[in-house]
């Protein structure tokens, strides 16, 4: 006597068939949908502003977006411009 496989309805996926044929409860995520949070603050305004860097010798004016209420005197990253003197080695030190 041959063992018969479970019959399933055509055009139904295996997962759907197992849910319909077996007496199982379907898990439901109740906390899945939440209301959009209201922060109570407005978004900051931004402005396209030009700036000069003290790290440059020329008067190049570059532009970037900054918050409209911020004022600055020098470019923020100009402080990282490290100037070093090149090393000079004598023939004895080099060899």
C-alpha positions in Angstrom: 0.0 0.0 0.0 1.5 3.4 -1.1 1.6 6.3 1.3 -0.4 9.2 -0.1 0.8 12.8 0.1 -1.4 15.6 1.5 -3.7 17.0 -1.1 -3.6 20.8 -1.5 -5.6 23.2 -3.5 -4.0 24.4 -6.7 -2.6 27.9 -6.9 -2.1 28.2 -3.1 1.3 28.6 -1.5 2.5 26.1 1.0 2.3 28.6 3.8 -1.3 29.6 3.0 -2.3 26.0 2.7 -0.8 25.1 6.1 -2.6 28.0 7.7 -6.0 27.0 6.1 -5.8 23.3 6.6 -4.3 23.2 10.1 -6.1 24.6 13.1 -3.5 27.2 14.0 -3.8 30.7 15.3 -2.4 33.5 13.1 0.0 35.8 14.8 -1.0 39.5 14.6 1.3 42.4 15.4 -0.8 44.8 17.2 1.9 47.4 17.8 3.0 47.5 14.2 1.2 50.8 13.3 1.8 53.8 15.5 0.8 57.4 15.1 3.4 59.7 13.6 5.2 61.6 16.4 4.6 65.3 16.7 7.7 67.1 17.9 6.3 70.6 18.3 9.3 72.3 16.8 9.7 73.7 13.4 12.5 72.8 11.0 15.5 75.1 10.9 16.0 77.4 7.9 19.1 76.9 5.8 20.9 79.4 3.7 23.5 79.1 0.8 26.4 81.2 2.1 29.9 82.0 0.9 32.9 81.8 3.1 36.6 82.4 3.1 39.2 80.2 4.8 42.1 81.6 6.8 44.0 78.5 5.8 44.2 79.7 2.1 46.5 82.4 0.8 44.2 83.5 -2.0 40.8 85.1 -1.7 38.8 82.2 -2.9 35.2 82.3 -1.9 33.5 78.9 -1.5 29.9 78.2 -0.7 28.0 75.7 1.5 24.7 75.3 3.3 24.5 76.7 6.8 21.7 77.2 9.3 20.3 80.7 8.7 20.7 81.8 12.3 24.4 80.8 12.6 27.1 83.3 12.1 30.8 82.4 11.8 33.9 84.4 11.3 36.2 81.7 9.9 35.8 78.4 8.2 35.4 75.6 10.8 38.1 73.3 9.4 40.8 76.0 9.0 42.1 75.1 12.4 43.2 71.7 11.1 45.6 73.3 8.5 48.9 72.3 10.0 52.0 74.0 8.5 55.3 72.1 9.0 58.8 72.8 7.8 60.3 70.2 5.6 63.1 68.2 7.2 66.7 68.5 6.0 69.1 65.7 6.6 72.8 65.8 6.3 74.7 63.1 4.4 75.8 61.5 7.7 72.2 61.2 9.0 70.8 60.0 5.7 73.4 57.2 5.1 
